[in-house]
Amino acid sequence: MQVLILAVDPSPEAACIELRIENTALLFDPFPTPSRDLAKAAEDFIVGWARDLPPRVPIRFVLHAPSTGQFDIPELQLAFSNHFSLRARSLKGDIDEVFRVGLTSLVIGLVIGLVIGLVIGLATHAACVLGG
């Protein structure tokens, strides 16, 4: 069985995720694409293990396979790197959008609360002046 290190971080605190697979073609979507998108099952496995690691720890992927099949090692490294870089950018965009919507909602809520508070305050004041 051949051992391929797909992403290496030389730092001693790098965590290791090991993948054992019979055929490297199983790592990718069944249809050929230029980007070599990872198969959903492979991505779920990697992300599942990565979530168990402490935050901000570098990760090293080690692939155990009989051979690289139709892929060469730099192609596999690039495919993994590209896939997770695109995923990170996409998730960052999603998070940024959630914060934008949250900030807008907060501002609207504060303005509405301020207006309601002013109306109640003015009504209370008017009732005290007229009734008192």
N, C-alpha and C positions, 0 to 999 in steps of 0.2 A: 504494500500500500504506500503510495506516495504522499508526502506531507508538503503542503503548499501554504506558505504564510502570505495571506492576501493583503493585510494591512499591518505594518509593523510600527510600533512606537518604542523606541529604544529605552525609554524611561523605565525605571524599576517598578513604578506604581501602575504600569499598564496592566489592565485586566485581560484575560484571555477567554475568548469564546471559540470553542472547537466544534467543527462541523464534520461529521462522518457521512460520506455519501458514496454510492456505488457508481454514479454517472454524473459528471459535472453539468450535463445538459439539463438535469432535473432542477438545477438552481435557477433556471431562467424560464420565462414565459415560453410556451410551446411554439409560438409563431416568431419568425426571425424579424428582429427590429434592429436598427442601427445602434440604439442605446443599450441593448441587452438588458431589458428590465428584469429584475429578480422576480421569481415566481412568488406568489402570495404566501405559500407555505414556508418557503425559505426566509422571506422577510419577517413573517410572524415569529418564526423560531429565533432568529437573531435579535429582533426587537424585544421579545419576551425575556431572553437572557440578559440583554443590555439593561432592561428596566430594573432587574434585581441588583445591578451594580451600583456603587455609590455615584452620586452625580459628579460630573466633570472629570471622571477618571478616563484617561485614554484607553482605547480598546484595541486589542490585537485579534484578528481573525485567523484561525488556523484551520485549513481544510485538509481532511484526510480522504484521499480518493485513490482508486487504482491507477488512474491516469487522468490527464487533463482533457482527454478526448479531443474534440474539435477545437478546443480553446487553448491558447498559449497563456502562460502565467501573467505577462503584462496585461493581456486582454481581460483576464479575470480580475486582476487588481483594479484596473480602470473601471470595469463594470460595477464592482462593489463601491468604489469611491464615488463614481458618478451617481449611482442610485441613491446612496444615503446623503450625498450633498444636495441633490434635488429634493429629496424628502425633507431635509432640514430646512431648506429655503421655503418650501411649501408650507410647512408647519409654522415657521416664523411669520409668514404672511397671514396665515389664519389667526394666529395669536394677536398680531398687530391689529387685524380687523376687529377682533373681539374687544380689545382695549379701546379702539376708536368708538365703537358702538356703545361700550360701557361709559366712556367719558361723556359722549353726547347725551346718553340717558341720564347721567348724573346731573349735568348742567340743566337739562330740561326739568328734572325733578326738583332741583334746588330753586329754579325760577318759579315753578308752580307753587312750591311750598312757601316761598317768600310772598308771592301775590296773595295766596290764601291767608297767610298770617297777617298781611297788611289789611286785607278786607275785614277779617275778624277783628283786628285791633281797632280799625276805624269804626266799625259797627258798634263795638263795645264802648268806645269813647263817645260816639254820638248818643248811644242809649243812656250813658251816665250823665252827659251834659243836658239832654232833653228831659230825662227822668229825675234828675237830681236837683 
